[in-house]
Amino acid sequence: METRVKITQLRSSARCLEKQVLTLKALGLKRIRDTAVLKKSPALDGMIRVVAHLVKVEEAK
């Protein structure tokens, strides 16, 4: 069974590096409290690492 993660944006992307803003956009997060449920993969782990200070990650059910 595939593992899925729930990613919630908690902080604003204002005054962040453009790389971080584009990563949030690629994750499907547009504003604070937006949530995306995605399949866990090594690429997703790298994207989460880039914006770890802006998001909360938890295992989806």
C-alpha positions in Angstrom: 0.0 0.0 0.0 1.3 3.4 -0.9 2.1 5.9 1.8 0.5 9.3 1.6 1.4 12.5 3.5 -0.8 15.5 4.4 1.1 18.8 4.0 -0.4 22.0 5.4 1.0 25.4 4.9 1.3 27.2 8.3 3.4 30.3 7.5 3.4 32.9 4.7 5.7 32.7 1.7 6.3 36.4 1.8 9.9 37.3 2.1 11.0 33.8 1.2 13.4 32.8 -1.5 11.9 32.3 -4.9 12.9 28.7 -4.9 10.8 28.2 -1.7 7.8 30.0 -3.2 8.0 27.9 -6.4 8.2 24.7 -4.3 5.1 25.6 -2.4 3.3 26.2 -5.7 4.5 22.8 -7.0 3.1 21.2 -3.8 -0.2 22.7 -4.6 -0.2 25.2 -1.6 -1.4 28.7 -2.4 -2.1 30.3 1.0 -1.9 29.7 4.7 -4.0 26.7 5.9 -4.0 25.1 2.4 -3.6 21.3 2.6 -2.4 18.8 0.0 -2.4 15.0 0.3 0.4 13.5 -1.9 2.1 10.2 -2.4 5.4 9.9 -0.5 8.5 9.7 -2.7 12.1 10.8 -2.5 11.3 13.8 -4.7 8.5 14.9 -2.3 10.9 14.4 0.6 13.3 16.9 -1.0 10.6 19.4 -1.7 9.4 19.2 1.9 12.9 19.7 3.2 13.1 23.0 1.2 10.0 24.4 2.9 10.1 22.6 6.2 9.9 25.9 8.1 6.7 26.9 6.4 4.7 23.6 6.5 3.4 20.9 8.8 3.7 17.3 7.5 1.7 14.4 8.9 0.8 10.9 7.7 -2.5 10.8 5.9 -5.1 8.1 6.6 
